[in-house]
Amino acid sequence: MLKILIAPSNTLIDPDYGSEATWTYDIIKGVSKYHKIIAIAGKSKVKISNAIIIETGITKRDIFSSLLFFLKIYLLGLKFIDNVDILHHMFLSNTSSQINPLAKHSKRFIIGPIQLSFTYYRIDESKINATIRKFSKIYGMITTKQKIENLEKSNTLVFDAYKTFDILKKNFSFIDFKNKIIKIIPPPIDTDLFSYSEPTKKDHYELLTVGKLIKRKGTDLIIRSLKILEKEGFNVVLKIAGEGPERNSLEILAKKLGLNNVVFLGYLQRKSLINLYKSCDVYVHSSYAETFPSVIREAMSVGRPIVITNVGVIDEYLKDGENGFLINKRDEYEFAEAIAKLLSDENLRIKMGLNNRKYAVEKFSVGKVVKQWLEVYEETYEKFP
């Protein structure tokens, strides 16, 4: 039995929250059945048998909170680092963020799953306080040095996709990755909870999208597409699950377009989404930038075809024409056309849905992903004595 310090694990551990908070829980719970786990988190909503979870009390992710978060992790981690076999930096971890001051004290060091970094900001520089700009520049210089040191120190790097690894190699081309263990492991999904179901029979078609109502999610594209589908004679209802600052503008857009078939459901707990996935005929997603969001894996697990903008690492897991349709440009006519193809062909919807269910079980199920993580820990321990 190995002793593993997961620091940081995540700012939040919660089986019901979804996204990183839930897959962090799934991995820790699964691995702790075989190895002794000490995990440092911002906050945990649950206790996990066979795992010690230590809370820092910090859940925000702005620059100042992140600095305090890592300082607390360092001070808490120092109490355990000499007595563990492996240090695992789980999260925050992406192609531009692997800051961990505990790394230099570790016997063996794992980073991952490293996710694709993306930037989608619209900032008026004149409104940014000069002190904050100066601090951010200094922070960037310090953290870049830390990232390089941590990547060089690491024994094993785990990525969510091959594309993510390629980008990190390009960003840090001067680092030799040849002697490191490199693995590709996607975040898990509970495929038993999100079980397969054929769509509920209705007198209309139903589209679903889930996510925060922020500009990056680009939900306006779906609403504009709905207007086109309506003009083409499709009886379609769009359900939007999520809350955020863009809700008002999206409601105004729907009203302006004369749409009375857009239902804003607000924020819903993860388990409340299951019946929505099962009720919909097609899952739609229109972000400007993404990693590989959990809502896509959930929709795939339930067996729904996907229409999605082709961003991030999406095309590594979804194949155009097999799992749904990938839209390469932000065009509501192209988006609507892809949806129309699926709504017009029940056999195609079922075929793609079954493809997605099979793929989700094979690639994303908690048991399969935990098994891969166990192999990562054990291989790291054996290869780097």
C-alpha positions in Angstrom: 0.0 0.0 0.0 1.4 3.3 -1.1 1.2 6.6 0.9 0.1 9.4 -1.5 -0.2 13.1 -0.7 -2.6 14.8 -3.2 -1.8 18.4 -2.7 -3.6 20.3 -4.1 -6.5 18.0 -4.8 -9.0 20.7 -5.7 -10.5 23.9 -4.3 -13.7 21.8 -3.8 -14.5 18.1 -3.4 -18.2 17.4 -3.9 -19.8 14.3 -5.5 -23.0 16.3 -6.3 -21.4 19.5 -7.7 -20.2 18.2 -11.1 -17.2 19.1 -13.1 -13.7 18.9 -11.4 -15.2 18.9 -7.9 -16.9 15.6 -8.6 -14.2 13.8 -10.6 -11.7 14.7 -7.9 -14.0 12.9 -5.4 -14.4 9.9 -7.7 -10.6 9.5 -8.2 -9.8 9.9 -4.5 -12.6 7.6 -3.4 -11.6 4.9 -5.9 -7.8 5.0 -5.2 -8.2 5.2 -1.4 -9.6 1.6 -1.5 -6.1 0.4 -2.4 -3.7 3.1 -1.1 -3.5 5.5 1.8 -4.5 9.0 0.7 -4.0 12.4 2.3 -5.7 15.1 0.2 -5.5 18.8 0.8 -8.4 20.7 -0.6 -10.1 24.1 -0.3 -13.3 22.6 1.0 -14.8 19.1 1.1 -18.6 18.5 1.3 -18.0 14.8 2.2 -15.8 12.4 4.1 -14.2 9.6 2.2 -13.4 6.3 3.8 -9.7 5.4 4.0 -8.7 9.0 3.0 -7.7 12.0 5.2 -9.0 15.3 3.7 -7.5 18.5 5.1 -9.3 21.8 4.3 -7.6 25.1 3.7 -10.9 27.0 3.7 -10.0 28.7 0.4 -12.3 28.1 -2.6 -11.8 31.2 -4.7 -9.4 31.1 -7.7 -8.3 34.7 -8.2 -4.6 35.6 -8.0 -4.6 36.6 -4.3 -6.7 33.6 -3.2 -4.5 31.2 -5.3 -1.3 32.5 -3.6 -2.8 32.0 -0.2 -4.2 28.6 -1.2 -0.7 27.3 -2.3 0.9 28.9 0.8 -1.4 26.9 3.1 -0.9 23.8 1.0 2.8 24.2 1.5 2.6 24.7 5.2 0.2 21.8 5.7 2.0 19.5 3.2 5.3 19.9 4.9 3.9 17.9 7.9 3.4 14.9 5.6 5.8 15.2 2.7 8.7 13.2 4.2 6.5 10.3 5.1 4.7 9.7 1.8 5.8 7.8 -1.3 4.3 10.1 -3.9 3.2 13.8 -4.2 0.4 14.3 -6.6 -0.5 17.7 -7.9 -4.0 17.1 -9.1 -5.7 20.5 -9.5 -5.4 23.4 -10.5 -3.4 21.9 -13.3 -3.4 23.0 -17.0 -1.0 23.8 -19.8 0.1 27.0 -18.1 -0.3 26.2 -14.4 1.7 23.7 -12.4 2.7 25.7 -9.3 3.6 23.6 -6.3 6.3 24.6 -3.7 6.1 21.1 -2.2 7.5 19.5 -5.3 11.2 20.1 -4.4 10.7 18.1 -1.2 9.0 15.1 -2.8 10.4 11.6 -3.5 8.2 11.2 -6.6 6.1 13.8 -8.2 3.0 13.4 -10.4 1.1 16.3 -12.2 -2.3 15.8 -13.6 -4.8 15.5 -15.2 -3.3 18.5 -17.0 -6.1 20.2 -19.0 -6.0 22.6 -21.9 -5.6 26.2 -20.9 -7.7 28.8 -22.7 -8.2 32.5 -22.5 -11.4 34.3 -23.3 -11.3 37.8 -21.8 -12.6 41.2 -23.0 -10.8 43.6 -20.8 -10.6 47.4 -20.9 -7.0 48.0 -19.9 -7.7 51.6 -18.9 -10.0 50.2 -16.1 -7.4 47.9 -14.6 -5.7 49.3 -11.6 -2.0 50.0 -12.3 -1.0 48.3 -9.0 -2.8 45.1 -10.0 -1.2 45.1 -13.5 2.3 45.5 -11.9 1.5 42.7 -9.4 0.2 40.4 -12.1 3.4 40.9 -14.1 5.6 40.0 -11.1 3.3 37.1 -10.2 3.7 35.8 -13.8 7.5 36.0 -13.6 7.6 34.1 -10.3 5.1 31.4 -11.4 6.7 30.8 -14.7 9.9 29.9 -12.9 7.9 27.7 -10.6 6.2 25.9 -13.5 9.5 25.2 -15.1 11.0 23.8 -11.9 8.0 21.7 -11.2 7.8 20.3 -14.8 11.5 19.4 -14.6 11.0 17.8 -11.2 8.0 15.8 -12.2 8.3 12.0 -12.8 4.9 11.5 -14.4 2.6 13.8 -16.3 -1.0 12.9 -17.0 -3.1 14.8 -19.6 -6.7 14.9 -20.5 -5.9 14.6 -24.2 -2.9 14.2 -26.6 -3.5 17.7 -27.9 -2.9 19.0 -24.4 0.4 17.2 -24.2 1.5 18.6 -27.6 0.7 22.2 -26.5 2.6 21.8 -23.2 5.6 20.4 -25.1 5.5 23.4 -27.4 5.2 25.9 -24.5 8.1 24.3 -22.7 10.2 22.9 -25.6 13.4 23.2 -23.6 12.3 20.6 -21.1 13.3 16.9 -21.8 10.1 14.8 -21.5 11.7 11.6 -22.7 12.4 10.0 -19.3 9.0 10.9 -17.9 6.0 8.7 -17.7 3.3 10.3 -20.0 -0.3 9.1 -19.8 -3.6 10.3 -21.3 -6.5 9.8 -18.9 -9.8 11.7 -19.4 -11.8 12.8 -16.3 -14.4 10.2 -15.2 -18.1 10.2 -15.3 -20.6 8.0 -13.3 -22.0 6.0 -16.2 -24.3 4.1 -13.8 -25.9 7.3 -12.6 -26.0 8.8 -16.1 -27.5 5.6 -17.6 -28.6 5.0 -21.2 -32.2 5.8 -22.0 -34.1 6.3 -25.2 -35.6 9.8 -25.5 -39.0 10.3 -24.0 -41.8 10.4 -26.6 -43.2 13.9 -27.0 -45.3 15.9 -29.4 -42.2 18.1 -30.0 -38.4 17.9 -30.3 -36.3 18.9 -27.3 -32.8 20.4 -27.2 -30.8 20.8 -24.1 -27.7 22.9 -23.1 -26.1 23.0 -19.7 -23.6 25.5 -18.3 -23.0 28.9 -16.8 -24.6 31.7 -18.7 -21.4 33.7 -19.4 -20.1 35.1 -22.7 -17.6 32.3 -23.1 -20.4 29.7 -23.4 -21.8 31.5 -26.5 -25.4 30.4 -25.8 -26.8 33.1 -28.1 -25.7 31.0 -31.0 -28.1 28.2 -30.0 -31.0 30.7 -29.6 -30.3 32.1 -33.0 -30.2 28.6 -34.5 -33.5 27.9 -32.8 -35.2 30.7 -34.8 -33.9 29.2 -38.0 -35.3 25.7 -37.1 -38.6 27.3 -36.2 -38.8 29.0 -39.7 -38.0 25.6 -41.2 -41.1 24.1 -39.5 -39.5 22.2 -36.6 -41.5 22.1 -33.4 -38.6 22.5 -31.0 -38.2 23.5 -27.4 -34.8 24.6 -26.1 -34.1 24.0 -22.4 -31.2 26.0 -20.9 -29.9 24.8 -17.5 -27.6 27.2 -15.8 -27.3 30.6 -14.3 -25.1 33.6 -14.9 -24.6 37.3 -15.8 -25.7 36.7 -19.4 -29.2 35.3 -18.6 -30.9 38.7 -18.9 -29.4 39.4 -22.4 -30.2 35.9 -23.6 -33.8 36.3 -22.4 -34.0 39.6 -24.3 -32.6 38.0 -27.4 -35.2 35.2 -27.3 -37.9 37.8 -26.9 -36.5 39.9 -29.7 -36.5 36.9 -32.0 -40.1 36.2 -31.1 -39.3 32.8 -29.5 -41.6 31.5 -26.9 -40.0 28.0 -26.9 -36.9 28.8 -24.9 -37.1 27.6 -21.2 -34.6 29.1 -18.7 -34.3 26.6 -15.9 -31.7 28.3 -13.8 -29.0 26.5 -11.8 -29.8 22.8 -11.1 -28.1 20.2 -9.0 -26.2 17.6 -10.9 -28.6 14.8 -10.2 -31.5 16.9 -11.3 -29.9 17.1 -14.8 -30.3 13.3 -15.4 -34.0 13.4 -16.4 -33.3 16.5 -18.6 -30.6 14.6 -20.5 -33.0 11.7 -20.9 -35.8 13.9 -22.1 -33.8 15.7 -24.8 -33.4 14.5 -28.3 -30.1 16.3 -29.0 -27.6 17.9 -26.7 -26.2 21.2 -27.9 -23.1 23.2 -26.8 -21.8 26.4 -28.3 -18.8 27.6 -26.4 -16.0 29.9 -27.7 -13.5 28.0 -25.6 -13.5 24.8 -23.5 -11.5 21.9 -22.2 -13.6 18.7 -22.3 -16.6 19.7 -20.1 -18.3 17.1 -17.9 -21.8 18.0 -19.4 -20.6 16.5 -22.7 -19.5 13.3 -21.1 -22.8 13.1 -19.2 -24.9 13.6 -22.3 -22.8 11.0 -24.1 -23.3 8.5 -21.2 -27.1 8.9 -21.4 -26.9 8.3 -25.1 -27.6 11.6 -26.8 -26.1 12.8 -30.1 -24.1 16.1 -29.7 -24.0 19.2 -31.8 -21.1 21.3 -30.6 -18.6 24.0 -31.6 -15.3 22.4 -32.3 -13.0 24.0 -29.7 -10.5 22.8 -27.2 -9.9 19.0 -27.2 -13.5 18.2 -28.3 -12.4 16.6 -31.6 -10.2 14.2 -29.8 -13.2 12.5 -28.2 -16.1 13.3 -30.6 -15.9 12.4 -34.2 -18.0 14.4 -36.7 -20.7 12.2 -38.1 -20.2 9.4 -35.5 -21.0 11.0 -32.2 -22.8 14.0 -33.5 -21.7 17.1 -35.5 -18.7 19.4 -34.8 -19.3 23.0 -36.0 -16.0 24.6 -37.0 -17.3 28.2 -37.3 -19.7 30.2 -35.3 -22.5 30.3 -37.8 -26.1 29.8 -36.7 -27.2 28.4 -40.1 -24.5 25.7 -40.0 -25.4 25.0 -36.4 -29.1 24.8 -37.2 -28.5 22.6 -40.2 -26.6 20.0 -38.1 -29.5 20.0 -35.6 -32.0 19.6 -38.4 -30.2 16.6 -39.8 -30.6 14.8 -36.4 -34.2 15.9 -35.8 -35.2 14.7 -39.3 -33.6 11.2 -38.8 -34.6 9.2 -35.8 -32.4 6.3 -36.8 -29.4 8.6 -37.0 -30.1 10.0 -33.6 -30.4 6.6 -32.0 -27.2 5.3 -33.8 -25.1 8.3 -32.7 -26.6 8.0 -29.2 -25.6 4.4 -28.9 -22.1 5.2 -30.2 -21.8 7.8 -27.4 -23.1 5.5 -24.7 -20.6 2.8 -25.7 -17.7 5.2 -25.9 -18.6 6.8 -22.6 -18.6 3.4 -20.8 -15.3 2.4 -22.4 -13.5 5.7 -21.8 -15.1 7.6 -19.0 -16.6 5.2 -16.5 -15.3 5.7 -12.9 -14.0 2.1 -12.6 -12.0 2.3 -15.9 -10.5 5.7 -15.0 -9.6 4.8 -11.4 -7.9 1.6 -12.7 -5.7 3.8 -14.9 -4.8 6.1 -12.0 -3.8 3.1 -9.9 -1.5 2.0 -12.7 0.0 5.5 -12.8 0.8 5.5 -9.1 2.2 2.0 -9.1 4.3 2.5 -12.3 5.7 5.8 -10.9 6.7 4.1 -7.6 8.4 1.2 -9.4 10.2 3.2 -12.1 11.5 6.0 -9.8 12.9 4.2 -6.7 
